């Protein structure tokens, strides 16, 4: 069985790496507010001259996320770039990625949280009220804390029966809420695949978001990069697939797992052995 990797402190990581890919939810935020010490940890990295890129599976644009972070005390002075899967999706889809429709006015149905249609709006698609008449689906968020997956299944069935392509701009299978975890947008996209629909995945652990962030920091030697995340399936697997080191924080999605259970999950997901931090904080 795979073993959990060695424990490491933020100071030790700062001594070894120049570029930090830091996850948003589960590392910086608990779903509603910053974790204790997270803001100070970012300030410490910047004081050491590190390049900090917040790398998020948010289906929303980076400017939206940036405004939200600033309201929570995480201003733009604490990081160099904020990269969201929503921004990467915008860049890819407008160039016809994977043969997806990209024409202005494309009928599009979005599943999100809070009625967000940001990606479709930026692409100048026509927002459809249901999946029945859509030519493209965007699955960017989840409200599975109040809408069950069976309801999402029925919502998506008409599009699957017509062979409508979908993109998932937030591959997270679980999401943090103020009341714990709930199925994320990735779980809804999996439902669409179960119905026979085709899904293009954008975000961690898939490579495009890492390539985008890598380009923003100038393409340094990968030995100088480390990713910090809370999800084995997304942050840790994505870093491993991209060829960079990773540190798993014991906050967020897997916070309640014992060390034995965590080791078993690492084995199940691919025998990764990331470094481990209690939390994203100074000590």
C-alpha positions as CSV (number, residue, x, y, z in Angstrom):
1,X,0.0,0.0,0.0
2,X,1.2,3.5,-0.8
3,X,2.3,5.5,2.2
4,X,1.5,9.1,3.0
5,X,4.5,11.2,2.1
6,X,6.8,13.1,4.5
7,X,5.5,16.0,6.6
8,X,6.8,19.4,5.5
9,X,6.4,23.0,6.7
10,X,5.8,26.0,4.6
11,X,9.2,27.3,5.5
12,X,10.8,24.1,4.2
13,X,8.9,24.4,0.9
14,X,10.0,28.1,0.6
15,X,13.6,26.9,0.9
16,X,13.2,24.4,-1.9
17,X,10.8,26.0,-4.5
18,X,10.5,29.2,-6.4
19,X,7.0,28.9,-7.8
20,X,3.8,27.9,-5.9
21,X,0.6,26.7,-7.5
22,X,-1.9,27.2,-4.6
23,X,-5.4,25.8,-4.7
24,X,-8.3,28.1,-3.6
25,X,-11.0,26.1,-1.9
26,X,-9.7,23.7,0.7
27,X,-6.3,25.4,1.0
28,X,-7.0,29.1,1.2
29,X,-10.7,29.0,1.9
30,X,-13.0,26.7,3.8
31,X,-15.9,27.3,1.5
32,X,-16.8,30.6,3.1
33,X,-13.8,32.3,4.6
34,X,-9.9,32.0,4.8
35,X,-8.5,29.3,7.0
36,X,-6.6,30.6,10.0
37,X,-3.0,31.5,8.9
38,X,-3.7,31.3,5.2
39,X,-3.4,35.0,4.5
40,X,-0.2,35.2,6.5
41,X,1.2,32.2,4.6
42,X,0.7,34.0,1.3
43,X,2.3,37.1,2.7
44,X,5.3,35.0,3.8
45,X,5.8,33.5,0.4
46,X,5.7,36.9,-1.3
47,X,8.2,38.3,1.3
48,X,10.5,35.5,0.2
49,X,10.2,36.6,-3.4
50,X,8.2,33.5,-4.5
51,X,5.9,33.4,-7.5
52,X,2.4,32.5,-6.3
53,X,-0.3,31.4,-8.7
54,X,-3.7,30.6,-7.3
55,X,-4.9,27.7,-9.4
56,X,-8.6,27.1,-9.1
57,X,-11.2,24.8,-10.6
58,X,-13.7,27.7,-10.5
59,X,-15.8,27.9,-13.6
60,X,-16.1,31.6,-13.1
61,X,-13.6,34.2,-14.5
62,X,-10.5,35.1,-12.5
63,X,-11.7,38.7,-12.0
64,X,-14.8,37.5,-10.2
65,X,-12.7,35.2,-8.0
66,X,-10.2,38.0,-7.4
67,X,-12.9,40.4,-6.2
68,X,-14.3,37.7,-3.9
69,X,-10.8,37.0,-2.5
70,X,-10.1,40.7,-1.9
71,X,-13.3,41.0,0.1
72,X,-12.0,38.1,2.3
73,X,-8.6,39.8,2.9
74,X,-6.7,38.1,0.1
75,X,-5.7,41.1,-2.1
76,X,-3.8,41.0,-5.4
77,X,-0.6,41.9,-3.6
78,X,-0.5,38.4,-2.1
79,X,-0.3,36.5,-5.4
80,X,1.0,37.0,-8.9
81,X,-1.7,35.4,-11.0
82,X,-5.1,33.9,-10.4
83,X,-5.9,31.2,-13.0
84,X,-9.4,29.6,-13.1
85,X,-10.6,26.8,-15.3
86,X,-13.3,29.2,-16.5
87,X,-10.6,31.5,-18.0
88,X,-8.8,28.5,-19.6
89,X,-12.1,27.3,-21.0
90,X,-12.8,30.7,-22.6
91,X,-9.5,30.6,-24.3
92,X,-10.0,27.1,-25.6
93,X,-13.6,27.2,-26.6
94,X,-13.3,30.4,-28.7
95,X,-10.7,28.6,-30.8
96,X,-13.0,25.6,-31.5
97,X,-11.3,23.3,-29.0
98,X,-12.2,19.6,-29.6
99,X,-14.6,20.7,-32.3
100,X,-16.9,22.4,-29.9
101,X,-19.3,25.0,-31.4
102,X,-17.8,28.5,-31.0
103,X,-20.0,30.7,-33.2
104,X,-21.5,33.9,-31.7
105,X,-25.1,33.1,-30.8
106,X,-24.6,29.3,-30.2
107,X,-27.6,28.1,-28.1
108,X,-26.1,27.2,-24.7
109,X,-27.4,25.8,-21.5
110,X,-25.4,26.4,-18.3
111,X,-25.5,24.4,-15.1
112,X,-23.8,26.5,-12.4
113,X,-24.3,28.0,-9.0
114,X,-26.2,31.3,-8.4
115,X,-27.4,31.4,-12.0
116,X,-23.9,32.2,-13.3
117,X,-23.6,32.2,-17.1
118,X,-20.3,34.0,-17.3
119,X,-18.6,31.7,-19.8
120,X,-21.5,31.7,-22.2
121,X,-21.8,35.5,-21.9
122,X,-18.2,36.1,-22.6
123,X,-18.4,33.9,-25.7
124,X,-21.5,35.7,-26.8
125,X,-23.6,32.5,-26.8
126,X,-27.3,32.6,-26.5
127,X,-28.4,31.4,-23.1
128,X,-31.1,28.8,-23.2
129,X,-33.5,28.2,-20.2
130,X,-33.3,24.4,-20.6
131,X,-31.2,21.7,-22.2
132,X,-33.9,20.9,-24.7
133,X,-32.8,23.4,-27.4
134,X,-29.1,23.8,-26.5
135,X,-26.3,23.0,-28.9
136,X,-23.7,23.1,-26.1
137,X,-23.8,22.5,-22.4
138,X,-21.6,24.2,-19.9
139,X,-21.3,22.6,-16.5
140,X,-19.5,25.1,-14.4
141,X,-20.9,24.8,-10.9
142,X,-23.2,22.8,-8.6
143,X,-26.1,23.4,-6.3
144,X,-26.2,19.8,-5.3
145,X,-26.5,20.8,-1.7
146,X,-30.1,21.6,-2.6
147,X,-30.7,19.9,-6.0
148,X,-30.2,16.2,-6.0
149,X,-28.2,14.4,-8.7
150,X,-31.3,12.6,-10.0
151,X,-32.9,16.0,-10.7
152,X,-29.8,17.0,-12.6
153,X,-30.0,13.8,-14.5
154,X,-33.5,14.6,-15.7
155,X,-32.5,18.1,-16.5
156,X,-29.7,16.9,-18.8
157,X,-31.3,13.8,-20.4
158,X,-32.8,15.7,-23.4
159,X,-29.4,17.0,-24.4
160,X,-27.8,13.6,-24.0
161,X,-30.4,12.0,-26.2
162,X,-29.6,14.5,-29.0
163,X,-25.9,14.1,-28.6
164,X,-25.2,17.6,-27.5
165,X,-21.5,18.1,-26.4
166,X,-20.7,19.4,-22.9
167,X,-17.8,21.1,-21.3
168,X,-17.1,20.8,-17.6
169,X,-15.2,23.8,-16.3
170,X,-15.0,22.6,-12.7
171,X,-14.0,18.9,-12.5
172,X,-14.3,18.8,-8.7
173,X,-16.3,15.7,-7.7
174,X,-17.0,17.3,-4.3
175,X,-17.4,20.8,-3.2
176,X,-17.0,22.5,0.2
177,X,-20.1,24.2,1.6
178,X,-20.8,25.9,4.8
179,X,-22.4,22.6,6.0
180,X,-19.7,20.2,4.8
181,X,-19.3,18.6,1.3
182,X,-21.7,18.0,-1.5
183,X,-21.4,16.7,-5.1
184,X,-19.5,19.1,-7.2
185,X,-19.9,20.1,-10.9
186,X,-17.6,17.2,-11.8
187,X,-20.2,14.8,-10.4
188,X,-22.9,16.3,-12.5
189,X,-20.7,16.0,-15.6
190,X,-20.2,12.3,-14.8
191,X,-23.9,11.9,-14.7
192,X,-24.0,13.4,-18.2
193,X,-21.4,10.8,-19.3
194,X,-23.5,8.1,-17.8
195,X,-26.4,9.3,-19.9
196,X,-24.2,8.8,-23.0
197,X,-23.2,12.5,-23.4
198,X,-19.7,13.5,-24.4
199,X,-17.9,15.8,-21.9
200,X,-14.7,17.9,-22.5
201,X,-13.0,18.4,-19.1
202,X,-11.1,21.7,-18.3
203,X,-9.4,22.2,-15.0
204,X,-7.3,20.1,-12.6
205,X,-6.2,17.3,-13.0
206,X,-6.3,17.9,-16.8
207,X,-3.2,19.5,-18.4
208,X,-4.5,22.7,-20.0
209,X,-4.8,24.6,-16.8
210,X,-1.3,23.7,-15.7
211,X,0.1,24.6,-19.1
212,X,-1.6,28.0,-18.9
213,X,-0.2,28.7,-15.4
214,X,3.2,27.4,-16.5
215,X,3.3,29.9,-19.3
216,X,2.3,32.8,-17.0
217,X,5.3,32.2,-14.8
218,X,7.7,32.0,-17.7
219,X,8.1,28.3,-18.1
220,X,10.7,27.7,-15.4
221,X,12.4,24.4,-14.6
222,X,9.7,22.1,-13.3
223,X,11.9,21.2,-10.3
224,X,11.3,24.7,-9.0
225,X,7.6,24.3,-8.9
226,X,5.3,22.9,-6.2
227,X,1.5,22.5,-6.1
228,X,-0.4,22.8,-2.8
229,X,-3.8,21.3,-2.7
230,X,-6.4,19.4,-0.7
231,X,-7.7,16.9,-3.3
232,X,-5.8,13.8,-4.3
233,X,-8.0,13.3,-7.4
234,X,-7.5,16.8,-8.7
235,X,-4.6,18.8,-7.1
236,X,-2.2,15.9,-6.4
237,X,-3.0,13.8,-9.5
238,X,-2.8,16.9,-11.7
239,X,0.6,17.9,-10.4
240,X,1.9,14.4,-10.8
241,X,0.6,14.2,-14.3
242,X,2.2,17.6,-15.1
243,X,5.5,16.5,-13.7
244,X,5.8,18.7,-10.6
245,X,6.0,18.1,-6.9
246,X,2.9,18.4,-4.7
247,X,2.0,19.0,-1.0
248,X,-1.3,17.8,0.3
249,X,-2.9,19.9,3.0
250,X,-5.0,18.0,5.6
251,X,-7.7,20.6,5.4
252,X,-10.5,20.6,2.9
253,X,-12.0,17.5,1.2
254,X,-9.9,14.8,2.9
255,X,-9.7,16.5,6.3
256,X,-11.6,13.7,8.1
257,X,-9.7,10.8,6.7
258,X,-7.3,8.9,8.9
259,X,-3.7,8.4,7.8
260,X,-4.5,4.8,6.9
261,X,-7.6,5.8,4.8
262,X,-5.6,8.5,3.2
263,X,-2.9,6.1,2.2
264,X,-5.5,3.8,0.7
265,X,-6.9,6.6,-1.3
266,X,-3.5,7.5,-2.6
267,X,-3.0,3.9,-3.7
268,X,-6.4,3.8,-5.3
269,X,-5.9,7.0,-7.2
270,X,-2.5,6.2,-8.6
271,X,0.1,5.5,-5.8
272,X,1.0,9.1,-5.5
273,X,3.1,10.1,-2.5
274,X,2.9,13.8,-2.0
275,X,4.4,15.7,0.9
276,X,1.9,16.5,3.6
277,X,1.1,19.7,5.5
278,X,-1.3,20.0,8.4
279,X,-2.6,23.3,6.8
280,X,-1.5,26.1,4.6
281,X,0.0,28.2,7.4
282,X,3.4,29.1,8.9
283,X,3.5,26.2,11.4
